[in-house]
Amino acid sequence: MDNKKVELVLKKVGNLPSIPSLVNKIIDVTSSDRSSILDIANAVATDQSFAAKILRLANSAYFGYSGEISTLSQAIVILGTESIKNIAFGISVFSSVESLNDRFRKIISKVWKFSAKVAITSRELAKILRYPYREEAFVSGLLHDIGRVIIIKYLNGRDIQNIVECDDEFRSILDKQYSFEITHSELGAYLADFWNMPDKQVSVMKYHHNPFGMPSDIAVNPEISKIIKIVSIAQFACDWNNLSEEDINIFSRLKKELNISEELIFNIISSHTGEYELLDRNLDLH
């Protein structure tokens, strides 16, 4: 990652947020070989709001355990320790926008709702493509656009007064006018790396718009390269009306490499529309 470009951007948008104590605590305990599921559950339990969201998520329709999960330990087993860490990261970033005025919060809400759509689509694609960690695909889709949140939050309000709020134009306008010298993908990956998030999550954030631009050390890793491609094709499909010619070419190449039809992808999206609002309520990140 080009640290000089990141530093230049940070002069414009302000410093990156420091890692919250909850995320730091969860990273520490999940990174220790001596930690048990109970230790992780105790770390999660220090924030009642976050603990409640984890239980709701584990009991949601996405994982098929509606009403069956009653303890944090059970929820952590279902979701996995990496997912717990990543969800804590996402909640912390999205929750950091509370100080924004209603208009900017509305923009963040659009990013979040799109991320929910990509998360569910990524999970379903992971099942079809036999990627073994569907929870990981779900969380990776949920967090792939974190860089947009950082840009919106740390821009001076005067700089974004002319943002067009039409849904069809929002995402492209945000990128073209406000990504500065680096993209939201690079900035999100930089923050994830800054907070010591897993390399796989950092890679998804950085390469989801350019999955064929990943370096060789990532491309040869079948797990990392596949999750990048799953989230990439999901976000292209979910944003179909706004794709450039280059995006469509990447989408077509991904279809061929993953051996999946366009019809199947769009059937997944259309058949899960009711889950987006449910996910919105379960996590309430915006």
Secondary structure as GFF3:
##gff-version 3
##sequence-region A 1 286
A	DSSP	alpha_helix	3	13	.	.	.	ID=ss1
A	DSSP	alpha_helix	21	31	.	.	.	ID=ss2
A	DSSP	alpha_helix	37	45	.	.	.	ID=ss3
A	DSSP	alpha_helix	48	58	.	.	.	ID=ss4
A	DSSP	alpha_helix	72	79	.	.	.	ID=ss5
A	DSSP	alpha_helix	81	95	.	.	.	ID=ss6
A	DSSP	alpha_helix	102	128	.	.	.	ID=ss7
A	DSSP	alpha_helix	134	143	.	.	.	ID=ss8
A	DSSP	alpha_helix	146	154	.	.	.	ID=ss9
A	DSSP	three_ten_helix	157	160	.	.	.	ID=ss10
A	DSSP	alpha_helix	167	178	.	.	.	ID=ss11
A	DSSP	alpha_helix	184	194	.	.	.	ID=ss12
A	DSSP	alpha_helix	199	207	.	.	.	ID=ss13
A	DSSP	three_ten_helix	211	213	.	.	.	ID=ss14
A	DSSP	alpha_helix	216	219	.	.	.	ID=ss15
A	DSSP	alpha_helix	222	238	.	.	.	ID=ss16
A	DSSP	three_ten_helix	240	242	.	.	.	ID=ss17
A	DSSP	alpha_helix	245	258	.	.	.	ID=ss18
A	DSSP	alpha_helix	262	271	.	.	.	ID=ss19
A	DSSP	alpha_helix	273	283	.	.	.	ID=ss20
###
